[in-house]
Amino acid sequence: MKGTIELSRRELQRTQVLEQVEAGRLSLREGAGLMAVSYRQAKRLRARYRAQGPAGLAHRQRGQPARNALAPVLRERIVALRQQQYSQFNDQHFTEMLAEREGIRVGRETVRRLLRQAGIRPKRRRRPPQHRRRRPRRPQLGLLMQWDGSPHHWFGDDRPPCCLLHAVDDAVGATLGALFVPQENAVGYLRLLDQVLRRHGIPAAVYQDRHAALFRSDTHWSLEEELAGQRFPTHVGRVLQELAIQAIPAYSPQAKGRAERRGGVFQDRLIAELALTGLTDLEAANAWLETTFLPRFNRRFACAPAVPGSAFRPITAAQRYQLVAFTYEATVGNDNCVRLGGLTLDIPPRPGRRTYARGRVLVRQHLDGAWTIWLAGQRIARHPATPLREPLRVNRPRLPGEDPRAKHLVQVYLQSRPAF
């Protein structure tokens, strides 16, 4: 009988050993030791070799389909789903959606192999890794929060771009909060901070880039700053100071790599799921983020901290409302009114005080747009809401003889300036 016998290296080695046994050069017990099988199994192999020759040592299931192989109909369905409604999903995300939405539980490698065999390329090409020094995670939840903004066409190329602000805990990698905003600015960061405070509490420190809403990048010192011996922060920086949150600036994207990579994961997964759910409205998408996407996302990507417990400090709703706000210093006029540009805020009379004229007060605009006026830690007036305005950025002209590279950028609410 002519034909080709396919043997593995181990099966070929067993053939050579059994040839020695049949020639009488080795005992069967010695051959069992060389084949790394028991004496009983060696007897079976010798019987097969005597009956069928080397072909008897070939694996019986070679060339046969595996018992756990996917049915052809199921294989075709997986490929069709990937080509249709899940065309924007990567392999791992697609595998998770198959289990969650379609009831098909298969491994990621199985999905990857099916898609490559069908000619479906991966969503993005993997870049070779670069050598970087890894910064160890903080040991406990709440010790360090990283936040960042990711501008993108989140709702499709045919929709206007917007920005996703997100905050990540350094110890566990969980997303503490996320928010779609029209653009990356101070209003968005204060809303995100309010969300984190409401859900978790006050973190010990925050790692951030040098965006103008977070970091003073100009070189201007006002007279008040020179007298105080320190520069006034941005509005977001002032809120962080009042909450005793240490603000750590990052001087490269790699420095806050965990937040940067999380933005990439969001662009990979979130865009696909937004298209799948058909969400195109920012408010609806923000509600879906908090109630549906983030809990599932954190179950998938969060890890356990090295030290149990939480370093988040509690904060009440009243404290959140008061502190997470835009604050301006102003001088009360002779008519007991505060003027911020075109806005006039009246201070009503109070028992025991005749006038507030010429006094220095703090004027806060809260996240709901309402205004309050504070003197010595007490609220003395409240006014209806107006639309939130991003602080204007005013460039003061350089003085003669100044360094031409000097930047004099000051954030103001029209004619006012941020409080320290």
C-alpha positions in Angstrom: 0.0 0.0 0.0 1.5 3.2 -1.1 0.9 6.6 0.5 2.3 9.3 2.7 2.3 9.0 6.5 2.5 12.3 8.4 4.2 11.9 11.8 5.2 14.4 14.4 8.7 14.6 15.8 7.5 12.7 18.9 5.8 10.0 16.9 8.9 9.6 14.7 11.0 9.2 17.9 8.6 6.5 19.1 8.9 4.7 15.8 12.7 4.6 16.1 12.5 3.3 19.7 10.0 0.5 18.8 12.2 -0.6 15.9 15.0 -1.1 18.5 12.6 -3.0 20.7 11.4 -5.3 17.9 15.1 -5.9 16.9 15.8 -7.1 20.4 18.3 -4.3 21.2 16.1 -2.8 23.9 13.6 -4.2 26.3 10.1 -2.9 26.3 10.5 -1.4 29.7 13.6 0.4 28.6 11.8 1.6 25.5 8.9 2.9 27.7 11.4 5.1 29.6 12.8 6.5 26.4 9.3 7.3 25.1 8.4 8.8 28.4 5.2 6.7 28.7 4.1 4.0 31.2 4.9 0.3 30.6 1.2 -0.3 29.9 1.0 2.4 27.3 4.2 1.1 25.7 2.5 -2.3 25.3 -0.3 -0.6 23.4 2.0 1.3 21.2 4.0 -1.9 20.3 0.7 -3.7 19.5 -0.3 -0.8 17.1 3.2 -0.8 15.6 3.1 -4.5 14.9 -0.4 -4.3 13.4 -0.1 -1.1 11.3 3.5 -0.2 11.2 4.5 3.5 11.7 1.0 4.6 10.6 -0.3 3.0 13.8 1.6 5.6 15.9 0.0 8.6 14.1 -2.6 10.6 16.1 -6.0 9.2 15.5 -7.7 12.7 15.3 -5.2 14.1 12.8 -7.1 15.6 9.9 -10.5 15.4 11.7 -12.4 18.5 12.9 -12.1 19.4 16.5 -15.1 18.5 18.7 -15.3 22.0 20.0 -15.0 23.7 16.6 -17.6 26.3 15.8 -20.3 25.4 13.4 -20.0 26.9 9.9 -23.3 28.8 10.4 -22.0 30.4 13.6 -18.6 31.3 12.0 -20.5 33.0 9.1 -22.7 34.9 11.5 -19.7 36.2 13.5 -18.0 37.4 10.3 -21.3 39.0 9.1 -21.8 40.8 12.4 -18.3 42.2 12.3 -18.8 43.5 8.8 -22.2 45.1 9.5 -23.2 46.8 12.8 -19.9 46.1 14.6 -17.6 47.4 11.8 -16.0 50.0 14.1 -15.1 47.6 16.9 -11.7 46.1 17.6 -11.3 42.4 18.2 -11.5 42.4 22.0 -14.4 44.9 22.1 -16.2 42.9 19.4 -15.8 39.7 21.4 -17.3 41.4 24.5 -20.2 42.7 22.5 -20.9 39.3 21.1 -21.2 37.9 24.6 -23.2 40.8 26.0 -25.6 41.7 23.1 -25.7 38.6 20.8 -25.3 35.8 23.4 -22.3 34.3 21.5 -19.5 33.4 23.9 -16.2 32.7 22.1 -12.6 33.5 22.9 -10.9 36.6 21.5 -8.3 34.5 19.7 -11.0 32.5 18.0 -12.6 35.8 16.8 -9.3 37.1 15.7 -8.5 34.0 13.7 -12.0 34.0 12.0 -11.7 37.7 11.0 -8.2 37.3 9.7 -9.2 34.2 7.7 -12.1 36.2 6.2 -9.7 39.0 5.2 -10.9 41.5 7.8 -7.9 43.5 9.0 -7.4 44.7 12.6 -8.9 48.1 13.4 -5.4 49.6 13.9 -1.9 48.5 13.3 0.1 47.8 16.5 3.1 50.0 16.9 6.3 48.5 18.2 6.8 49.3 21.9 9.3 52.0 22.9 11.5 51.9 26.0 10.1 54.2 28.7 10.6 54.2 32.4 7.4 53.2 34.1 6.1 55.2 37.1 4.7 52.9 39.8 1.0 53.4 40.6 0.0 55.2 43.7 -0.8 52.5 46.3 -4.3 53.6 47.4 -7.5 54.8 45.7 -7.9 58.5 45.8 -4.2 59.5 46.3 -3.8 60.7 42.7 -6.3 61.6 40.0 -5.3 62.2 36.4 -7.6 64.2 34.1 -7.4 65.2 30.5 -9.5 66.4 27.6 -9.8 64.5 24.3 -11.2 66.5 21.3 -12.6 64.3 18.6 -15.5 63.6 16.3 -17.1 61.5 19.0 -20.5 61.3 17.3 -19.3 60.6 13.8 -17.4 62.5 11.1 -20.7 64.1 9.9 -21.2 65.7 13.3 -19.3 68.7 14.8 -16.3 67.7 17.0 -16.6 68.0 20.8 -14.4 67.2 23.7 -14.5 64.3 26.2 -13.1 65.2 29.6 -12.3 62.2 31.8 -10.6 61.6 35.1 -8.7 58.4 36.0 -7.6 57.1 39.4 -3.9 56.3 39.3 -4.0 53.4 41.8 -6.7 51.3 40.2 -7.1 52.7 36.7 -10.8 53.2 37.2 -12.5 56.1 35.4 -13.8 58.4 38.1 -15.9 60.6 35.8 -16.3 61.5 32.2 -18.2 64.3 30.5 -18.9 65.4 26.9 -18.5 69.2 26.5 -18.4 71.4 23.4 -14.8 72.3 24.0 -12.0 71.9 26.6 -12.4 74.8 29.0 -12.7 75.8 32.6 -16.5 75.3 32.7 -16.1 71.7 31.6 -13.3 70.9 34.1 -15.4 72.3 37.0 -18.3 70.2 35.9 -16.1 67.1 35.8 -14.6 67.9 39.2 -18.1 68.3 40.6 -19.0 64.9 39.2 -15.9 63.3 40.8 -16.6 65.0 44.2 -20.3 63.8 44.1 -19.5 60.2 43.2 -16.2 59.6 45.1 -15.1 62.6 47.3 -12.0 64.8 47.3 -8.8 63.3 45.9 -5.4 64.1 47.5 -3.7 65.3 44.2 -4.5 65.8 40.6 -2.0 65.3 37.7 -2.8 67.5 34.7 -1.4 69.1 31.6 -0.7 72.8 31.2 -3.9 73.7 29.4 -4.8 77.4 29.9 -7.8 76.5 31.9 -5.7 74.7 34.4 -2.2 76.3 34.4 -0.9 79.8 34.2 1.5 79.7 31.3 2.0 83.5 31.1 4.9 85.5 32.7 2.8 88.4 33.9 2.9 89.5 37.6 0.2 92.0 38.6 0.8 94.5 41.4 -1.5 92.5 43.7 0.5 89.3 42.9 3.8 91.0 43.6 2.5 92.3 46.9 1.2 88.8 47.8 4.5 87.2 46.7 2.8 84.6 44.6 0.8 84.4 41.4 -3.0 84.0 41.4 -4.1 80.6 39.8 -6.7 80.0 37.2 -10.3 79.5 38.3 -9.9 75.7 38.3 -6.6 76.1 40.1 -8.3 78.2 42.8 -11.0 75.6 43.3 -8.3 72.9 43.7 -6.5 75.1 46.3 -9.7 75.7 48.3 -10.3 71.9 48.3 -6.7 71.2 49.4 -6.0 69.2 46.2 -2.4 69.3 45.1 -2.1 70.2 41.4 0.9 68.6 39.7 1.6 69.9 36.2 2.9 67.4 33.5 5.5 68.6 31.1 5.0 65.9 28.5 2.2 63.7 27.3 4.1 60.6 28.4 4.3 62.0 32.0 0.5 61.4 32.4 0.5 58.4 30.1 -2.3 56.6 31.9 -4.7 59.4 31.1 -3.5 59.7 27.6 -3.8 56.0 26.9 -7.3 56.0 28.5 -8.3 58.7 25.9 -7.1 56.4 23.2 -9.1 53.5 24.6 -12.2 55.8 24.7 -11.7 56.8 21.1 -11.4 53.1 20.2 -14.4 51.8 22.1 -16.7 54.8 22.9 -17.1 55.9 19.3 -18.2 52.5 18.2 -20.7 52.1 21.0 -22.1 55.6 20.5 -22.7 54.7 16.8 -24.3 51.4 17.9 -26.7 53.1 20.3 -27.4 56.0 18.0 -26.7 58.7 20.6 -25.9 62.1 19.1 -27.0 64.5 21.9 -24.4 65.6 24.5 -26.8 65.5 27.4 -28.2 62.1 26.6 -24.7 60.8 25.9 -23.5 62.1 29.3 -26.4 60.4 31.1 -25.6 57.1 29.2 -21.9 57.5 30.1 -22.6 57.7 33.8 -25.3 55.1 34.2 -24.3 52.5 31.5 -20.9 52.8 29.9 -18.6 53.7 32.8 -19.7 51.0 35.3 -19.2 48.3 32.6 -16.0 49.9 31.4 -14.5 50.0 35.0 -15.4 46.4 35.6 -13.4 45.5 32.5 -10.3 47.7 33.1 -10.0 48.6 36.8 -7.5 46.7 38.9 -7.1 46.2 42.6 -5.0 48.7 44.6 -1.9 47.7 46.5 -3.3 49.1 49.7 -7.0 48.6 50.5 -9.3 51.4 51.5 -9.8 54.9 50.0 -8.0 58.2 50.5 -11.0 60.2 49.1 -12.2 62.8 51.6 -15.9 63.3 52.0 -17.6 66.6 51.0 -21.2 67.7 51.4 -23.5 68.9 48.6 -23.5 72.4 50.1 -19.7 72.6 50.2 -19.6 71.4 46.6 -22.1 74.0 45.5 -20.2 76.8 47.2 -16.6 75.9 46.3 -16.9 74.5 42.8 -17.7 77.8 41.2 -16.1 80.8 39.4 -15.0 83.4 41.9 -14.2 87.0 41.3 -13.0 89.7 43.7 -14.9 93.0 43.4 -15.4 96.3 45.2 -18.9 97.3 46.3 -20.0 100.6 44.8 -21.5 103.5 46.8 -25.0 102.3 45.7 -24.3 98.9 47.3 -24.0 97.2 43.9 -21.3 95.0 42.5 -20.6 95.5 38.8 -18.8 92.8 36.7 -18.7 94.3 33.2 -22.3 94.6 32.1 -23.7 92.7 35.0 -25.0 94.5 38.1 -25.6 92.6 41.3 -27.5 94.4 44.1 -26.7 93.7 47.8 -29.8 94.1 50.0 -29.6 95.7 53.4 -29.1 93.5 56.5 -29.9 94.1 60.1 -26.9 95.5 62.0 -25.1 96.8 59.0 -25.8 100.2 57.4 -23.8 99.8 54.1 -21.4 97.6 52.2 -20.0 100.5 50.1 -16.3 100.3 49.3 -16.0 96.8 50.8 -14.1 94.0 49.1 -16.3 90.9 48.4 -16.1 87.6 46.6 -18.6 87.1 43.8 -19.3 83.5 42.9 -21.1 82.1 39.8 -22.1 78.6 40.5 -22.4 75.8 38.0 -26.1 76.3 37.7 -25.4 79.9 36.7 -26.7 81.5 39.9 -24.7 84.3 41.6 -23.9 84.7 45.3 -21.9 87.5 47.0 -19.7 86.6 50.1 -18.2 88.8 52.8 -15.9 87.3 55.4 -17.2 83.8 54.7 -20.9 84.7 54.9 -23.3 85.0 52.0 -24.8 88.4 51.8 -26.7 88.3 48.5 -28.0 85.9 45.9 -29.1 86.6 42.3 -30.8 84.6 39.5 -28.8 82.5 37.1 -27.2 83.8 33.9 -25.4 81.8 31.3 -22.0 80.5 32.3 -19.2 82.4 30.6 -15.7 81.2 30.1 -13.3 83.8 31.7 -11.9 86.2 29.0 -8.2 86.1 28.3 -6.7 89.6 28.1 -3.2 90.3 26.9 -1.6 93.2 28.6 0.8 95.1 26.3 4.5 94.6 27.0 6.3 97.5 28.7 9.3 99.1 27.1 12.5 97.1 27.7 10.6 93.9 28.5 11.6 90.5 27.1 9.7 90.2 23.7 9.0 86.5 24.6 7.1 87.5 27.8 3.4 86.7 27.8 1.0 88.8 29.8 -2.2 86.7 29.7 -4.8 87.5 32.4 -8.1 85.7 32.9 -10.9 88.1 33.7 -14.7 88.2 33.7 -15.0 91.3 31.6 -13.4 94.0 33.8 -12.7 91.8 36.8 -10.0 89.3 37.6 -10.0 85.8 39.2 -9.7 85.6 43.0 -6.8 84.0 44.8 
